[in-house]
Amino acid sequence: ATGSAPAFAQGAPEVKWRCVSSFPKSLDTIFGAAEVMSKRIAAATNGKFQVQVFAAGEIVGGFQVLDAVQGGTVECGHTAPYYYVGKDPTFALGTAIPFGMNCRQFNAWWYVGGGDQVFNEFVNTYGVQSFLCGNTGAQMGGWYRKEIKTVADLKGLKLRIGGFAGQVLAKLGVVPQQIPGGEIYPALEKGTIDAAEWVGPYDDEKLGLNKIAKFYYYPGWWEGGPALHTFVNQKAWAALPKDYQAIFEAACHEGNTMMMARYDAGNPPALKKLVAGGTQLRGFPRPVMDACYLAALELYAETSAKNPAFKKVYEHYMKFLEDQVAWFRVCEGTYDNFMANRPKPGAAPAKKA
Amino acid sequence: ATGSAPAFAQGAPEVKWRCVSSFPKSLDTIFGAAEVMSKRIAAATNGKFQVQVFAAGEIVGGFQVLDAVQGGTVECGHTAPYYYVGKDPTFALGTAIPFGMNCRQFNAWWYVGGGDQVFNEFVNTYGVQSFLCGNTGAQMGGWYRKEIKTVADLKGLKLRIGGFAGQVLAKLGVVPQQIPGGEIYPALEKGTIDAAEWVGPYDDEKLGLNKIAKFYYYPGWWEGGPALHTFVNQKAWAALPKDYQAIFEAACHEGNTMMMARYDAGNPPALKKLVAGGTQLRGFPRPVMDACYLAALELYAETSAKNPAFKKVYEHYMKFLEDQVAWFRVCEGTYDNFMANRPKPGAAPAKKA
């Protein structure tokens, strides 16, 4: 880029932070959101404020990001809050719950609808401030060796799936399996599991699951728009110069937007390749979706009864979701649906009226 | 916010830019995108880099933003490129064309798919560099005094609509009317026009069109995800310190994300109010949509034949759109459609398998 000499004077304080990612570098879209953030911060401060990103396992494991940030081992981390549902199910509401908001709806909830405040009130109890930094968009429903034609086909199905979605599916007879990404392929190949969900075409293709399971289901109703966050240690945040804080926040916004854009750009060609290679696309049958949806509501009622923090964030989230869905149904949805089913170019020309 | 003393030293250069908006302050979501940008730039530089935003008419009129930036009257402007289709129809591809990409698809095209480069190659010929800075999402199809039931109902309809959409509809007998926002209400009230499109519930409610036209149509197929831009004079850009450039870019990203979030948060309650007040929602009938779509393709073919710049950007855009729609149809669309039609909470509980 062109531009004159940088404005940051030599006297500006040098700040070096470490950011631990929950993801391997191979997941370049997700891992990349933290890199987008880091690069922007460096460029915006003439290199005075450096946030070095470490892949999962380099400093701490992918699921230890919250602990590392909370304990001050590192200043920040890029992660999916729902990895910490074992500590408290409320974390799920920061990423995705089954039949939750899509990417745009979640952004609106977070940035404008008060989601930022209500969720941060919760994560602040862990000594952490959370900034939205990425989204995968609606994920696929995973790879299956046999078709799912009825709710009964879920019974006994050993499906690699975690968190709330696993609990919802357990209500319908699925035996959820928690398996790290790198071990999915051998488990599915050996038949230890019958099916596995991961992300979407762009990431799934890299795991090669299409080679060992033919049916690729949609949509992944448990992740309609999972959000990634940058967790920041509150003490480190408070010590940061105010203009660096502003730059950090802006860089997280950019990580958020760019990650979604990269998935949206990467998924279509990957899906085409998969389908060309023999993958069979299948939509979950409506009765299966309905049963899962009602099982999810049951789970949320149970969780709310036990956990006031969950109840508070959940009710805030659901109120916003109801309005969002009603609006998207009218305008955004009818537009997308027409585009998905528009006449083929080259069909009969428009009749002059 | 907390935070220690700012890092920008006293020696950092003070830069003051003026940003002319194409919009009045009353359109707080659109006008607000430039304010988001401006505030972030000031906060990120400890006030050293100030971008003051002027509403339409304060320095130049809303449609003179390109001229003002190109001529160096101001350093930058926040506008919708399609306002300049009179200079060249290629500008439309920077905002929206009928049956074009939705917000997420456009972001993916711009940020990852090469849209930024191909569109800037065109606007650079005007001495301008363009940064994405806002989106309204899919707009509504406007306010009609009589229902549109068939393609024949379009014949002779005096509809307030501009640009490409007006040209498409003219092929079907509509008499497009170009009327500034502030004059729509009296024109519709007096019967000078039969119908008018504006933006969506949040903005339309302010104009009060619901009081004089009962039928509110969706979707606004001519604006499936119109993008706003910050135009920057290329010489001003080149003279900017590199770190200020980085901050400016990040701030535009944020303006882009925030504007969409604000519309998404604001539209649902506005729509509810309109419907509660007697507004009748109507979807454009499928044959009307089909006829408009085919008329649009005809117009694009005619325009491409006459204008090589349009042809180049259009073909790049459409190739990306095809892939996007195919992917959204599979995953994002089926998810949104299920959510739009999910069983009512409180219905029969899930059957245990």
Interface residues (C-beta under 8 A of the other chain):
Chain A: A1 T2 G3 S4 A5 P6 A7 F8 A9 G11 A12 P13 V15 R40 A43 A44 T45 N46 K48 F49 F99 N102 C103 R104 Q105 N107 A108 W109 W110 Y111 V112 G113 G137 A138 Q139 M140 V151 A152 L154 K155 K171 L172 G173 G200 P201 Y218 P219 G220 W221 G224 W237 A238 A239 L240 P241 K242 D243 Y244 Q245 A246 I247 E249 A250 A251 H253 E254 N256 T257 M258 M260 A261 R262 D264 A265 G266 N267 P268 P269 L271 K272 L281 G283 M289 D290 A291 C292 Y293 L294 A295 L297 E298 D323 Q324 V325 A326 W327 F328 R329 V330 C331 E332 G333 T334 Y335 D336 N337 F338 M339 A340 N341 R342 P343 P345 A347 A348 P349 A350 K351 K352 A353
Chain B: A1 T2 G3 S4 A5 P6 A7 F8 A9 Q10 G11 A12 P13 V15 R40 A43 A44 T45 N46 K48 F49 F99 N102 C103 R104 Q105 N107 A108 W109 W110 Y111 V112 G113 G137 A138 Q139 M140 V151 A152 L154 K155 K171 L172 G173 G200 P201 Y218 P219 G220 W221 G224 W237 A238 A239 L240 P241 K242 D243 Y244 Q245 A246 I247 E249 A250 A251 H253 E254 N256 T257 M258 M260 A261 R262 D264 A265 G266 N267 P268 P269 L271 K272 L281 G283 M289 D290 A291 C292 Y293 L294 A295 L297 E298 D323 Q324 V325 A326 W327 F328 R329 V330 C331 E332 G333 T334 Y335 D336 N337 F338 M339 A340 N341 R342 P343 P345 A347 A348 P349 A350 K351 K352 A353
